[in-house]
């Protein structure tokens, strides 16, 4: 053996190697805890690519986060008899259908006054208050809240509603007019002719009848008045004196339009400009609200929700209601439902048949009972780093689980980046379990090859120490844990066997006499040089070429990791393992017996 191998015979040398190795394992374990998850997009690009600057600018300056969707697929089955929570992983066939005409379901989801404090909308809004922790930036954009706002009538009836700036706003967004046949006709708050080629506004919404009101286009502060009153004011045969407040000409019936006294609609300050012929020369119909005005709600009392019949009747009209094309029209009604079609796309005709309802003839008449799943959208805060995306995904899943548990609804979260970052929620557990299985397999195969469990355990210890040092080098060198580095780590476990198995086999197959230290020194001098030149040197030369690559993915995930593997494998296989073989030697075959051999006598 050479001078280097003879160090194994020195007890002080062995103690130093054991101490340094223990320190190395401790430092590597600490450094391994600093390994971050993810795969930077810039790592997959050449270092001189223009996309590197692009991704860096996006991470630095982008101030909007990706959308977050919360999807409700049904009611969870009831809790078990023993009080256990509902089954969050219940199969779709076990879910109970949603009934959006049920006020109790509405209170579990909406965020309007009268909804539950722990409703979906309110919990999302509360999460947005702590966006630095939750990564939820805004309250949810809920079609249900807008639907309830859209059909909401005035809070109370009376002259206050008529005295608002416009009769349209007083009547709400959902407006109806009773036609000549007595059937209510939906009157859209916004009508864009380009979206309705060949169609006109329903006749009942523009024909004068007992329920239709007008507000003045010329006098913006004028109150809404009944259609027949406006028609009387526009009558050409009435003289100017007819519009004087409180006066009526018995001969011509001036001052009374079709039996309604004009004085009831004129302000106390005088006749002008409300009661003159020019005030209502141009007028716009202001239909009544679809629902009757709600009575005032006493403090502490639950808020009244629309009836199931009204919800089902008005839902198709809500889906057809247009958003204002002109920002100036938003004063009339700023709520619409046509843009929620994608959130309500899961119309289930099967659910209709299961409830015994008939199929609708057209999509315009899709009933509320057909909604089998819906989604509610909010936004994440700006996510600039890999850790931000992983944290956002983890909290979104946590929020969905909490909502499901509290509301007894099957709720799932989704965002556009989930498909890329879902792996990181379980990758650490997968790496640990796979590594343990690999070490067990190495121990089993080594036992079969070496014929000794203790010898196989020395191989496993060497491989495990090498793997821990490689993971520690990942933390020190900024190598992230992802699918690519996971494959390299598992490959490193197999490659590390080469650094240990040959030397251990040389020891257990050595039939010569000698102390454990002598046997270890003899094995190291015999097989160590072959391991150093045939394994360490060749791998080091092959890995060194990767350091010249222009792509960071080769430099980070191949050059750095495999260089760490060669260095750590050389230390544990050629330095620590001989010390372990000298300190805790595995059993060896007995030396040949000397019985019957001729004895030598000194003369």
Secondary structure, 3 states (H helix, E strand, C coil): CCCCHHHHHCHHHHHHHHHHHHHHHHHHHHHHCCCCECCCHHHHCECCCHHHHHHHHHHHHCCCCCEEEEEEEEECCCCCCCCCCCCCCCCHHHCECCCCCCHHHHHHHCCCCCCCCCCHHHHHHHHHHCHHHHCECCCCECHHHHHHHHHCCCCCCCHHHHCCCCHHHHHCCCEEEECCCCCEEEECCCCCHHHCCCCCCCHHHCCCCCCCEEEECCCCCCCCEEHHHHHHHCCCCCCHHHHCCCCCECCCCECEECCEEHHHHCCCCCCCCCCCCCCCCCEEEECEECCCCCCCCCCCCCCCCCCHHHHHHHHHHHHHCCCCCCHHHHHCCCCCCHHHCHHHCCECHHHHHHCCCCCCCCHHHCCHHHECCEEEEEEECCCCCHHHHHHHHHHHHHHHHHHHHHHCEEEEEEECCHHHHHHHHCHHHHHHHHHHHHHHHHHHHHHHHHCCHHHHHHHHHHHHHHHHHHHHHHHHHCCCECHHHHHHHHHHHHHHHHHHHHHHHHHHCCCCCCCHHHHHHHHHHHHHHHHHHHHHHHHHHHHHHHCCCCEHHHHHHHHHHHHHHHHHHHHHHHHHHHHHHHHCCCCCCCCCCCCCCCCCCCC
